[in-house]
């Protein structure tokens, strides 16, 4: 399409900026704050995207981009926000989180972690092609209470019309080259593709999958810039604010005026309408994955094989425990292979601990892979990356540190009951089958054949938190009273929630029980009778062996 006279002045001005003629002499004006009711009415779906780079592994994620909540736990953003600038690798979900429901950069609203990251496979950072991505949140808890409403996306038949007005928003740099503390928005209008094409011809090709926009008046330097990537371009369609673009390249700071003009004066957006089929396919695939049951390790044969190969082609032998670490790797207690194994993000399985011979050896003497284990069952991972497992047949709780060294942290190897109030390594356990770590970092053990739940505190001292004193009692009782006066029957699973409650699978009592932070025990599921009753009402259970 030939540029008409209506746009000739803009084309000349943009060309002047590109060759370095500088900013117009008139007043430079940037964005205006959108807080309070204006935020709730127009921008409640806009979120800040926080990411962590490899060199920041020991830090919390920081705000680098924006995004748009589009419902069902999905956030729309730019691909370049989720690709490491140096390695070109897609970021792990553990390095991504969002703040939603707040116009403030660093406070308010709700912070949620990511469950999955989907970057368009065609993304090309240099050419700016397919600069679009989706983040699946691990939860939508708190979004409704924070007033977050899903944005409306343009359909793939939207007609690009230069001259149409729109708005963008972000927390990007201000005139002081520092991030804005509050969300700011600025009005723009859509420009012909040819204007952006002329401005960017020495850098990359502006395609039909992009939207070009700029200020209504060239005397007002306005646009998106550093820190605003991934944010939405909103246009009113049928009197409804609609996302038509995702900020990708060029522009200025949304958050305020810049002292000098930017050669990339046009603001470029990924054209959302062109990617509706891709967005729908990712969301549909995510829903299908949530519904589907699939094998991730083991070919069904009870044996040992397959290390350093695809986990689905490997053989396990009656695995008795599983957990997921902070990187998303799956840790398996391969019980009758007497090993702890890991499935990484690429689906490859390896052995972390155990040489396959049943026995006990290896503490502090070398790699955990050379140690001997005996029918390990429950397994968990703490906040430091230590793998903690119940070495059930050795009547011990053992730990593999991130360097691969194995140590015993509870149990002296002799089956029995002793040691409360003393170092956990001097205590006796009896066939412990499960272990977890609570929010404080205490280690909680299902001491199964002692019919107790025990705790190791930060000082390494072991105590009983549920189950009666000597003699060992196998029965049911104690609900509504201190857990240390209660009777359990072969507890085989244990978990801890964020509120400090300990949840127990009281296996042969056919119940799930809970110990409150105050130490009171109650039944929360099961009536004591083995069996299955209709969902939606209290009923019986067959034996519970694991909870997590």
C-alpha positions as CSV (number, residue, x, y, z in Angstrom):
1,X,0.0,0.0,0.0
2,X,1.3,3.4,-1.0
3,X,1.6,6.0,1.9
4,X,-1.0,8.6,1.4
5,X,-0.5,12.3,1.9
6,X,-2.3,12.0,5.3
7,X,0.8,10.2,6.6
8,X,3.5,11.9,4.7
9,X,4.4,14.3,7.5
10,X,4.8,11.5,10.0
11,X,6.9,9.5,7.6
12,X,9.3,12.4,7.1
13,X,9.5,13.0,10.8
14,X,10.2,9.3,11.6
15,X,12.9,9.2,8.9
16,X,14.5,12.2,10.5
17,X,14.5,10.5,13.9
18,X,16.0,7.4,12.4
19,X,19.0,9.3,10.9
20,X,19.6,11.1,14.1
21,X,17.9,14.5,13.7
22,X,16.9,14.4,17.4
23,X,13.6,15.0,19.3
24,X,11.1,17.7,18.4
25,X,11.8,20.9,20.4
26,X,8.3,21.1,21.9
27,X,7.4,19.7,25.4
28,X,8.1,16.0,25.9
29,X,5.2,14.2,27.6
30,X,4.9,10.6,28.6
31,X,2.4,8.4,30.4
32,X,-0.1,9.2,33.2
33,X,-0.7,7.0,36.3
34,X,-3.6,4.6,36.2
35,X,-4.5,3.7,39.8
36,X,-7.6,3.2,41.8
37,X,-10.9,3.0,39.9
38,X,-9.2,3.7,36.5
39,X,-7.0,0.7,37.0
40,X,-9.9,-1.5,38.1
41,X,-12.0,-0.5,35.2
42,X,-9.5,-0.5,32.3
43,X,-6.3,-2.3,33.3
44,X,-7.1,-5.0,35.9
45,X,-5.9,-7.7,33.5
46,X,-2.5,-6.1,33.2
47,X,0.2,-8.0,35.3
48,X,3.8,-7.5,36.0
49,X,6.1,-10.4,34.9
50,X,9.0,-11.2,37.2
51,X,11.9,-13.3,36.0
52,X,15.2,-14.6,37.3
53,X,18.4,-15.0,35.2
54,X,21.0,-17.8,35.7
55,X,23.3,-15.4,37.6
56,X,20.5,-14.6,39.9
57,X,19.8,-18.1,41.1
58,X,19.9,-17.1,44.8
59,X,17.6,-14.1,44.4
60,X,13.9,-13.6,44.0
61,X,12.6,-12.9,40.5
62,X,12.5,-9.2,39.5
63,X,10.1,-7.3,37.3
64,X,11.3,-7.0,33.7
65,X,8.2,-7.1,31.6
66,X,4.4,-6.9,31.6
67,X,1.7,-9.3,30.5
68,X,-2.1,-9.7,30.3
69,X,-4.2,-12.2,32.2
70,X,-6.5,-13.9,29.6
71,X,-8.3,-16.4,31.9
72,X,-8.0,-20.0,33.0
73,X,-4.6,-19.3,34.6
74,X,-3.0,-18.1,31.4
75,X,-0.9,-14.9,30.9
76,X,-0.1,-13.5,27.5
77,X,3.3,-11.8,27.1
78,X,6.3,-11.4,24.7
79,X,8.6,-14.3,23.9
80,X,11.7,-12.2,24.4
81,X,10.6,-11.7,28.1
82,X,11.0,-15.5,28.7
83,X,14.2,-16.3,26.8
84,X,17.6,-15.8,28.4
85,X,19.3,-13.1,26.5
86,X,22.7,-14.8,26.6
87,X,21.9,-18.5,26.2
88,X,18.7,-18.1,24.1
89,X,17.1,-20.8,26.2
90,X,13.6,-20.6,27.4
91,X,13.3,-19.8,31.1
92,X,12.3,-22.5,33.6
93,X,8.8,-22.0,35.2
94,X,10.6,-21.9,38.5
95,X,12.2,-18.6,37.5
96,X,9.0,-16.9,36.5
97,X,6.2,-15.4,38.6
98,X,3.6,-12.6,38.2
99,X,2.0,-9.9,40.3
100,X,-1.7,-9.3,39.5
101,X,-4.4,-7.1,40.8
102,X,-2.2,-4.1,41.7
103,X,-1.2,-0.9,39.9
104,X,1.8,-0.7,42.1
105,X,5.1,-2.1,40.9
106,X,6.3,-3.8,44.1
107,X,3.3,-4.2,46.3
108,X,-0.4,-5.2,46.5
109,X,-2.4,-7.7,44.6
110,X,-1.4,-11.3,44.5
111,X,1.9,-12.9,43.5
112,X,1.6,-16.3,41.7
113,X,4.3,-18.7,40.4
114,X,4.4,-20.3,36.9
115,X,3.6,-23.9,36.1
116,X,4.5,-23.9,32.4
117,X,6.1,-21.5,29.9
118,X,5.2,-21.6,26.2
119,X,7.3,-19.6,23.8
120,X,6.3,-19.6,20.1
121,X,8.6,-22.0,18.3
122,X,9.1,-19.4,15.5
123,X,10.4,-16.7,17.8
124,X,13.5,-14.9,16.3
125,X,15.0,-12.3,18.6
126,X,16.9,-10.6,15.8
127,X,14.1,-10.4,13.3
128,X,11.4,-9.9,16.0
129,X,9.2,-12.6,14.4
130,X,6.6,-14.5,16.5
131,X,7.4,-12.5,19.6
132,X,4.6,-14.0,21.7
133,X,4.4,-16.4,24.6
134,X,2.0,-17.8,27.2
135,X,2.6,-18.5,30.9
136,X,0.5,-21.0,32.7
137,X,0.1,-20.1,36.4
138,X,0.4,-22.8,39.0
139,X,-2.8,-21.4,40.6
140,X,-5.5,-18.8,40.2
141,X,-5.8,-18.3,44.0
142,X,-6.6,-14.7,44.9
143,X,-7.1,-13.4,41.4
144,X,-10.8,-12.9,41.8
145,X,-10.5,-11.3,45.2
146,X,-7.9,-8.9,43.8
147,X,-10.3,-7.8,41.1
148,X,-8.4,-9.4,38.2
149,X,-10.7,-9.8,35.2
150,X,-9.6,-11.7,32.0
151,X,-8.9,-9.5,29.0
152,X,-10.7,-9.8,25.8
153,X,-8.5,-10.8,22.8
154,X,-9.1,-9.6,19.3
155,X,-10.3,-12.3,16.8
156,X,-8.2,-13.4,13.9
157,X,-10.3,-11.5,11.4
158,X,-9.6,-8.1,12.9
159,X,-9.1,-5.4,10.3
160,X,-5.9,-3.4,10.8
161,X,-7.0,0.3,10.4
162,X,-4.3,3.0,10.6
163,X,-5.5,6.0,12.5
164,X,-7.5,4.0,15.1
165,X,-6.7,5.0,18.7
166,X,-5.4,2.7,21.3
167,X,-3.7,2.7,24.7
168,X,-0.7,0.9,26.2
169,X,0.5,0.6,29.8
170,X,3.5,-0.5,31.8
171,X,5.9,0.0,34.6
172,X,8.9,0.9,32.4
173,X,11.6,3.5,32.6
174,X,10.8,7.2,33.4
175,X,12.7,10.3,32.4
176,X,15.0,9.6,35.3
177,X,15.8,6.2,33.7
178,X,14.3,4.5,36.7
179,X,11.2,2.2,36.8
180,X,7.8,3.7,37.5
181,X,6.4,2.7,40.9
182,X,2.9,2.8,39.5
183,X,1.4,1.6,36.3
184,X,1.2,4.3,33.6
185,X,-0.7,4.4,30.4
186,X,-0.4,6.5,27.2
187,X,-2.6,6.9,24.2
188,X,-1.3,5.9,20.7
189,X,-2.8,5.5,17.3
190,X,-2.1,2.8,14.7
191,X,0.3,3.7,12.0
192,X,0.6,2.2,8.5
193,X,3.0,-0.7,8.3
194,X,5.0,1.2,5.7
195,X,6.0,3.9,8.1
196,X,7.4,1.4,10.6
197,X,9.0,-0.5,7.6
198,X,10.8,2.6,6.5
199,X,12.0,3.4,10.0
200,X,13.2,-0.2,10.8
201,X,14.5,-1.2,7.3
202,X,18.1,-1.3,8.4
203,X,17.3,-3.5,11.4
204,X,14.7,-6.0,10.4
205,X,11.6,-6.4,8.3
206,X,8.2,-5.2,9.6
207,X,5.7,-8.0,8.7
208,X,2.0,-8.4,8.6
209,X,2.2,-10.2,12.0
210,X,3.1,-6.9,13.6
211,X,1.2,-3.8,14.6
212,X,2.8,-0.4,14.3
213,X,1.8,2.5,16.5
214,X,2.9,5.9,17.6
215,X,1.7,9.1,19.2
216,X,-1.2,11.1,17.8
217,X,1.1,14.1,17.6
218,X,4.9,14.0,16.9
219,X,5.4,16.9,19.3
220,X,4.5,14.4,22.1
221,X,7.1,11.7,22.5
222,X,5.1,8.8,23.8
223,X,5.3,5.1,23.5
224,X,6.4,1.9,25.1
225,X,10.0,1.2,26.0
226,X,12.4,-0.7,28.3
227,X,10.5,-2.5,31.0
228,X,7.2,-2.4,29.2
229,X,7.7,-5.4,27.0
230,X,5.0,-7.9,26.9
231,X,2.3,-5.4,27.9
232,X,-0.9,-5.0,25.9
233,X,-2.0,-2.6,23.2
234,X,-5.8,-2.0,23.8
235,X,-8.2,-0.8,21.2
236,X,-11.9,-0.3,21.7
237,X,-13.8,-2.7,19.5
238,X,-17.6,-2.7,19.7
239,X,-17.3,-0.5,22.8
240,X,-15.1,-3.1,24.6
241,X,-11.5,-2.7,25.4
242,X,-9.7,-5.4,23.4
243,X,-6.1,-6.6,23.3
244,X,-4.8,-6.3,19.7
245,X,-1.0,-6.2,20.3
246,X,1.8,-7.3,22.7
247,X,4.6,-4.8,23.0
248,X,7.7,-6.2,21.2
249,X,10.1,-3.6,20.0
250,X,11.0,0.1,19.6
251,X,9.3,3.0,21.3
252,X,10.0,5.1,24.4
253,X,9.1,4.7,28.0
254,X,5.4,4.4,28.7
255,X,6.1,5.6,32.2
256,X,7.3,9.0,31.5
257,X,9.1,11.3,29.1
258,X,12.7,10.5,28.0
259,X,15.2,13.3,27.7
260,X,16.4,12.3,24.3
261,X,14.5,10.8,21.4
262,X,15.0,7.1,20.5
263,X,15.9,6.2,16.9
264,X,13.3,3.4,17.1
265,X,10.5,5.9,17.5
266,X,7.7,3.7,16.2
267,X,6.3,1.2,18.7
268,X,6.0,-2.3,17.5
269,X,3.6,-4.9,18.7
270,X,3.0,-8.6,18.0
271,X,-0.4,-8.7,16.2
272,X,-2.5,-10.9,18.5
273,X,-5.2,-11.6,15.9
274,X,-2.7,-13.5,13.8
275,X,-1.9,-15.8,16.7
276,X,-5.3,-16.7,18.0
277,X,-5.1,-20.2,16.5
278,X,-1.7,-20.7,18.3
279,X,-3.0,-19.3,21.6
280,X,-6.1,-21.6,21.4
281,X,-3.9,-24.7,20.5
282,X,-1.6,-24.1,23.5
283,X,-4.5,-23.6,25.9
284,X,-6.4,-26.6,24.5
285,X,-3.2,-28.7,24.8
286,X,-2.8,-27.5,28.4
287,X,-6.3,-28.6,29.2
288,X,-5.8,-31.9,27.5
289,X,-2.6,-32.4,29.5
290,X,-4.4,-31.7,32.7
291,X,-7.0,-34.3,31.9
292,X,-4.8,-37.0,30.5
293,X,-3.0,-39.7,32.4
294,X,0.3,-40.6,30.9
295,X,3.4,-42.6,31.8
296,X,6.5,-40.6,32.6
297,X,8.7,-43.4,33.8
298,X,8.8,-47.2,33.5
299,X,7.8,-49.6,30.8
300,X,5.8,-51.8,33.1
301,X,8.4,-54.5,33.6
302,X,9.6,-55.1,37.2
303,X,13.4,-54.9,36.8
304,X,16.2,-52.4,36.6
305,X,17.5,-50.9,33.4
306,X,17.4,-47.7,31.4
307,X,19.7,-45.2,33.2
308,X,20.7,-42.3,30.9
309,X,17.9,-43.2,28.5
310,X,14.3,-42.2,28.1
311,X,12.5,-42.8,31.4
312,X,9.5,-44.3,29.6
313,X,11.7,-47.1,28.3
314,X,13.4,-47.7,31.7
315,X,12.3,-50.4,34.2
316,X,11.5,-49.8,37.8
317,X,10.7,-52.3,40.5
318,X,7.8,-51.5,42.7
319,X,8.5,-47.8,43.2
320,X,7.2,-46.6,46.6
321,X,7.6,-42.8,46.6
322,X,7.9,-39.8,44.3
323,X,8.3,-36.1,44.5
324,X,9.2,-33.1,42.3
325,X,12.1,-30.7,43.0
326,X,12.3,-27.0,42.5
327,X,13.6,-27.5,38.9
328,X,10.7,-29.7,38.0
329,X,12.8,-32.9,38.0
330,X,10.9,-36.0,39.3
331,X,12.6,-37.9,42.1
332,X,11.6,-41.6,42.5
333,X,12.1,-44.0,45.3
334,X,12.7,-47.2,43.2
335,X,12.0,-49.4,46.2
336,X,12.9,-52.9,45.3
337,X,15.8,-51.7,43.1
338,X,17.1,-50.1,46.3
339,X,17.8,-46.9,44.4
340,X,16.7,-43.2,44.3
341,X,16.3,-42.1,40.7
342,X,15.6,-38.9,38.8
343,X,13.8,-38.0,35.6
344,X,14.9,-34.6,34.3
345,X,13.1,-32.1,32.1
346,X,14.2,-33.9,29.0
347,X,12.6,-37.2,30.2
348,X,16.0,-38.9,30.8
349,X,16.3,-41.1,33.9
350,X,19.4,-41.5,36.1
351,X,20.3,-43.0,39.4
352,X,21.1,-40.6,42.2
353,X,21.7,-43.0,45.1
354,X,22.1,-46.7,45.5
355,X,24.2,-49.3,43.8
356,X,21.3,-51.8,43.6
357,X,22.5,-54.1,46.4
358,X,20.3,-54.2,49.4
359,X,22.2,-53.2,52.5
360,X,23.6,-50.2,54.3
361,X,26.8,-48.3,53.5
362,X,28.1,-45.1,52.0
363,X,27.4,-42.4,54.6
364,X,29.9,-39.5,54.0
365,X,32.2,-41.9,52.1
366,X,31.6,-40.8,48.5
367,X,29.0,-40.4,45.9
368,X,25.5,-41.5,47.0
369,X,25.3,-43.6,43.8
370,X,27.9,-46.0,45.4
371,X,25.9,-46.3,48.7
372,X,23.7,-49.2,49.7
373,X,20.0,-48.7,50.5
374,X,17.3,-51.0,51.7
375,X,13.8,-50.6,50.1
376,X,13.6,-46.8,50.2
377,X,10.0,-45.5,50.1
378,X,9.0,-41.9,51.0
379,X,11.0,-39.1,49.4
380,X,10.9,-35.3,49.5
381,X,13.1,-32.3,48.7
382,X,13.8,-29.4,51.0
383,X,14.3,-25.7,50.2
384,X,18.0,-26.1,49.8
385,X,17.8,-28.9,47.2
386,X,18.6,-31.7,49.6
387,X,16.7,-35.0,48.8
388,X,15.5,-36.6,51.9
389,X,14.1,-40.2,51.9
390,X,13.0,-43.0,54.1
391,X,15.5,-45.8,53.9
392,X,12.8,-48.0,55.1
393,X,14.5,-51.4,55.4
394,X,17.5,-49.7,57.2
395,X,15.2,-48.0,59.7
396,X,16.8,-44.6,58.8
397,X,16.1,-41.3,57.2
398,X,18.9,-40.3,54.9
399,X,19.8,-37.2,52.9
400,X,21.5,-36.6,49.6
401,X,22.9,-33.1,49.4
402,X,23.2,-31.1,46.1
403,X,26.8,-32.4,45.7
404,X,25.7,-36.0,45.8
405,X,26.9,-37.0,49.2
406,X,24.6,-39.2,51.4
407,X,24.3,-39.0,55.2
408,X,21.9,-40.4,57.8
409,X,19.9,-37.8,59.6
410,X,17.7,-40.0,61.8
411,X,17.8,-43.6,63.0
412,X,20.7,-45.8,64.2
413,X,19.8,-48.7,62.0
414,X,18.2,-50.9,64.7
415,X,14.5,-51.3,64.6
416,X,12.9,-50.1,67.8
417,X,11.5,-47.1,69.6
418,X,13.8,-44.8,71.5
419,X,15.6,-41.4,71.4
420,X,13.0,-38.7,71.9
421,X,14.6,-35.6,73.1
422,X,18.0,-36.7,71.8
423,X,19.9,-36.4,68.5
424,X,17.9,-38.0,65.8
425,X,20.9,-40.1,64.6
426,X,20.9,-41.9,68.0
427,X,17.2,-42.7,67.9
428,X,15.5,-45.9,66.9
429,X,12.9,-45.9,64.1
430,X,10.9,-48.9,63.0
431,X,10.2,-49.2,59.2
432,X,9.6,-45.5,58.5
433,X,7.7,-45.3,55.2
434,X,7.2,-41.6,54.6
435,X,8.9,-38.2,55.2
436,X,8.2,-34.6,54.4
437,X,9.5,-31.1,55.2
438,X,7.2,-28.5,56.7
439,X,7.2,-24.7,56.1
440,X,9.7,-24.1,58.9
441,X,12.2,-26.7,57.5
442,X,11.4,-29.3,60.2
443,X,11.5,-32.9,58.9
444,X,8.3,-34.9,59.6
445,X,8.6,-38.7,59.7
446,X,5.9,-41.4,59.5
447,X,7.5,-43.9,61.9
448,X,5.2,-46.6,60.6
449,X,5.6,-49.6,62.8
450,X,6.1,-47.5,65.9
451,X,2.6,-46.1,65.0
452,X,3.9,-42.5,65.5
453,X,4.7,-39.3,63.7
454,X,8.0,-37.8,64.7
455,X,9.8,-34.5,64.0
456,X,13.4,-33.5,63.6
457,X,13.9,-29.9,64.6
458,X,16.6,-27.5,63.3
459,X,18.9,-28.6,66.1
460,X,18.7,-32.2,65.0
461,X,16.7,-33.4,68.0
462,X,13.9,-35.9,67.4
463,X,10.5,-35.8,69.2
464,X,7.1,-37.5,68.8
465,X,4.3,-35.3,67.6
466,X,1.6,-37.9,67.3
467,X,1.1,-41.4,68.8
468,X,1.0,-42.6,72.4
469,X,3.9,-43.1,74.8
470,X,5.2,-46.6,75.6
471,X,4.0,-49.3,75.2
472,X,3.4,-49.0,71.5
473,X,-0.4,-49.1,70.9
474,X,-2.1,-50.2,67.7
475,X,-5.6,-48.8,67.7
476,X,-7.6,-45.7,67.0
477,X,-8.4,-42.9,69.4
478,X,-7.6,-39.4,70.5
479,X,-9.5,-37.1,68.1
480,X,-9.9,-33.6,69.6
481,X,-7.1,-34.1,72.1
482,X,-3.4,-33.7,72.0
483,X,-1.9,-35.8,69.2
484,X,0.7,-37.2,71.5
485,X,-2.1,-39.0,73.4
486,X,-3.7,-40.3,70.2
487,X,-3.6,-43.8,68.9
488,X,-2.5,-44.4,65.3
489,X,-2.4,-47.6,63.3
490,X,0.5,-48.0,60.8
491,X,0.7,-44.5,59.5
492,X,2.3,-44.7,56.0
493,X,2.1,-41.2,54.5
494,X,2.6,-37.7,55.8
495,X,2.4,-34.2,54.4
496,X,2.5,-30.6,55.7
497,X,0.5,-27.7,54.5
498,X,1.4,-24.0,54.3
499,X,-0.6,-23.3,57.5
500,X,1.5,-25.6,59.6
501,X,-0.9,-28.5,59.7
502,X,0.5,-32.1,59.5
503,X,-1.6,-34.4,57.4
504,X,-1.3,-38.2,58.1
505,X,-2.4,-41.3,56.2
506,X,-3.5,-43.4,59.2
507,X,-3.4,-46.4,57.0
508,X,-4.9,-49.3,59.0
509,X,-7.4,-47.0,60.7
510,X,-8.7,-46.1,57.1
511,X,-8.6,-42.4,57.9
512,X,-6.8,-39.2,57.0
513,X,-6.0,-37.2,60.1
514,X,-4.6,-33.8,60.8
515,X,-2.4,-32.4,63.5
516,X,-2.9,-28.6,64.0
517,X,0.0,-26.3,64.9
518,X,-1.4,-26.3,68.5
519,X,-0.9,-30.1,68.5
520,X,-4.5,-31.2,68.4
521,X,-5.4,-34.2,66.2
522,X,-8.7,-34.7,64.2
523,X,-10.0,-36.9,61.5
524,X,-10.6,-35.1,58.2
525,X,-11.5,-38.0,55.9
526,X,-12.7,-41.6,56.4
527,X,-15.1,-43.1,58.9
528,X,-12.8,-46.0,59.9
529,X,-14.5,-48.5,57.7
530,X,-12.7,-49.9,54.7
531,X,-14.5,-49.3,51.4
532,X,-15.7,-46.6,49.0
533,X,-18.8,-44.5,49.4
534,X,-20.2,-42.0,46.9
535,X,-18.1,-38.9,46.3
536,X,-19.6,-35.8,47.9
537,X,-20.4,-37.3,51.3
538,X,-18.4,-38.7,54.2
539,X,-17.4,-42.3,53.6
540,X,-14.9,-45.1,54.1
541,X,-11.6,-45.7,52.4
542,X,-9.5,-48.6,51.5
543,X,-6.0,-48.4,52.9
544,X,-4.2,-45.1,52.4
545,X,-0.5,-45.7,51.8
546,X,0.7,-42.2,50.6
547,X,-0.3,-38.6,50.7
548,X,1.6,-35.6,49.5
